[in-house]
Amino acid sequence: MVAATEHRAGIEHDGKQWQARVNGASVKTLAELASRIALVCFEPGSHALLSGAAENRRRFVDWGLFHVEPGFLECWRRYARALRQRNALLKSAHDEVSLESWEHELQHSGDLITAMRISYLAQWELALLDATAKFLPELPVAKVSFVRGWRAEDTLAAALKSSRDRDQAMGFTSVGPHRADWRINFGRLSAKDGLSRGQTKLTALACVLAQAQQFATVHGDWPIVCLDDLASELDQRHQQHVIELVTASKAQVVITATEAIPSLATLQVSRFHVERGDFTALL
């Protein structure tokens, strides 16, 4: 792995507007700031990645694409704009020509987004297999499946056209990449509803760490890794596995806890006590 690249960044918000700098240079947009400072997080709510709404899983994949696929953000913006326009037309007077125009844009950008998601998931699945083997060796091999957001036998263009009457009745677009989803199965066990609570947490952790590994495959070093309340989420054995993994990665890691974590006792790390927003360095 290439040696980690060091950046200095800061952001300030006065309640009305924000200012940010990266390596001393001003940053104009949040998208630019996010592109320069990649961060993955495992926290008590991370199990919702698997057990929650499909929106969580779309956001997860799109985060990865934002950081590894240069053309993704512009393509996503084009799709989002076309989707807003089509939804507005569905709620207004019937305009076949305008609908066809925006559906063409939806189909074009939507097909590109779908192709990028499929490619990303295929690469991420390789890192996931390694992570789940470490944290869930008792389960069968993980398999990731992708749901495009419309019937597999149709093209997106055909799906949009055939859904017009139904969409006009509902007032929104019911098919497309904005309805996509992905799932993990371990043999016949679904990660969404077939695992124990502990296994679901470990699978979510494996997803996050696999995404960090996939990021490193493209960029040469890991994103910032945040592990919130690690001691309450994992037993000591799994805490040890996580800390060994992220330590070996040379990533910058931020760990929060309400009590000391035994696995950190022998490591040279900076420790802080936080109380009511005040940070105090601990020796």
Buried (B, 14 or more C-beta within 10 A) or exposed (E): EEEBEEEEBEEEEEEEEEEBBBEEEEBEEEEEBBBBBBBBBBBEEBBBBBBEEBEBBBEBBBBBBBBBBEEBBEBBEBBEBBBEBBBEBBEEEEEEEBBEBBBEBBBBBBBBBBEBBBEBBEBBBEBBBEBBEBBBEEBEEBBBEBEBBBEEEBEBBBBBBBBBEEBBEEEEBBBBBBBBBBBBBBEEBEBBEBBEEBBBBBBBBBBBBBBBBBBBBEBEBBBBBBBBBBBEBBEEEBBBBBBEBBBEBBBBBBBEBEEEBEBBEEEEEEEEEEEEEEEEEEE
